[in-house]
Amino acid sequence: MNIGIVGSRKYQDRQSVINLVNALSADTQVKIITSKCKGVCSWAIEASAERNMKVEIYAPDLKDIRSWFDIPKRYYQRNRELIEACDVLYAFTSRDGLVGGTLFEVAYAVKAGIPTQLRSENGIIQTIYQNQFPFMNPPAFSDNWQAFFRQTFS
């Protein structure tokens, strides 16, 4: 299982990141997916190394940059590749909320249907599930709902 760990550079609760990594299985099938950004990502790398866990680090390709505008594009490409490699994502947000690259990564994970858990610095944990329930197919649900009421009230 590939577990993504990302977060805001302003996030300050190092111990919560370490606690998450320590709570994960050190099974050989588990791999931490992250970047080398300061803060959350670097703490996840350190905690994983202490437990001898596999870590895959994503870095932007900054070769052949032709203009200043290419740099953010390369970082967003790195973020997309990182998220696409995850089976589940843990995102740590600072008191500023969900902003910048972390906002992009969470939005991309939600769009890709990757289960995501937001962990804010104030201790609030919010889990986002993207998998649709079987009844969420609008035409089938609508047909079944109408049939149910026709049979019940006729």
N, C-alpha and C positions, 0 to 999 in steps of 0.2 A: 504494500500500500504506500502510495506517495502522499506525504502530508506536507502541505504548503504552510509556511509560517512567514508572514509579512507584517509590516507595521510602520507606523509613523516614526520618523527620526526624533520627534519631540517626546515620544512615549518614554517615561522615566522609570517605570516599575520593572526593573531587571528581574527581580525574583519571580514575578508572575510568569515571565517567559521561561525561566529555568524550571519552575514548577510544572509548566505544561510539558516541556520536553521530558522531564523526569516521570511524568504520568503516562507517557507513551510507551508502548511495548518496544523493547530493544531487540525484537525478533529480526532475523536477517532479511525478512521480506519487507520491513518498514524502512522507508527512506525519507529523509527530511529534504524538502525542496525550498530553497530560499535564495536571497541575493547576498551581496557583501555590504549592503548599506549599514551605516552606523546605527547602533541601537538594537532594535528587536532582532534584525537578521543576524548581526554579528553575535548577539547573545545566544541565539538559537544554535549557531554554528559551534560556539564554545561549549554549550551544554551537551550538544550531540557528541562532540569529540570526547568529552569526559566519559560518556557512556559507550563509546566505540560504535556509535550508530552511523549508518551510511548517510552521507549528505551530498546533495547535488546543488551546486551553486551556479546561478544564472547571472551572467554579466552582459551588458550591452556590447554590441560590435561597434566599436568607435573607429574602425579603419576607414580610410578614404572619405572622411568628412569633407564635404565641399562648402558647407555654409553653417553658420551658427544654428540655423533652423533644423538641420539634420540631427543635432544632438538629442533634443527631446523625442524625436521620432524613434531614434534607436532605443531610448530608454523605454518607451511605450511598447516597442516590439519585444524587448526583453521581458517586460511584464506579461505580455500576451503569452509568450512561450513558457514562462514560469507557471502561469495559471493553467495552461493546457496540459502541463505535465502532472498536475495535482489530481488526486482522488477526493481530497477534502482540503479545505483552506481554513486556517486560523489567522485572523487579522486583528492586530492590536492597534487601538486608536487612542490618541492623546486627548487631552481636555479640549482641544480645538475641534474635535469630532473627526468625521471621516472626510479627509481632504487629500489633494494631490495624488501621488502614485498609489497610495493605499485605497483611495476612493475608486480609482480606475480599476485596480486589481479586484476589488470586491464586486464592482458592477460587472466586470468581465466574467468573473466566476459565476455570478447569479445568472447571467445571460447564457453561459455555457452549461448550466444545470449542475454545477459543482456545489455540494453541501458546504456552507460557509458559517463560521462562528465568529462573531464580532466580540472582542474583549476590550472594554473601555477602561481607561485609567481610573475611573471612579468605581470600578468593581462590577459594573453591569455587564452581563454576558447575554448576548442575543444570538440565537441560532436561526439560520435561514435555510429552509428546505426548498429546493426548487422542483423536486420531482412531483409531478401532478398526480392527484388521486384519480382513480379510474372514472369517477363520476364527473370529472371536470371537462369532458368532451362535450361542448355545448349542445350539439344536435342530439346526441344520444341521451344526455341528461334531460333535455327539454322534452323529448319524446317520452321517456320513461316517467317523468314528472306528470305530464299531461295524462298519460295512460293510468297512472296511479289514481289521480283525482277523478277521472271518468269512472273507473271501477268503484271507487270508494263512495262517491256521492250520487251515483245513478241508481 
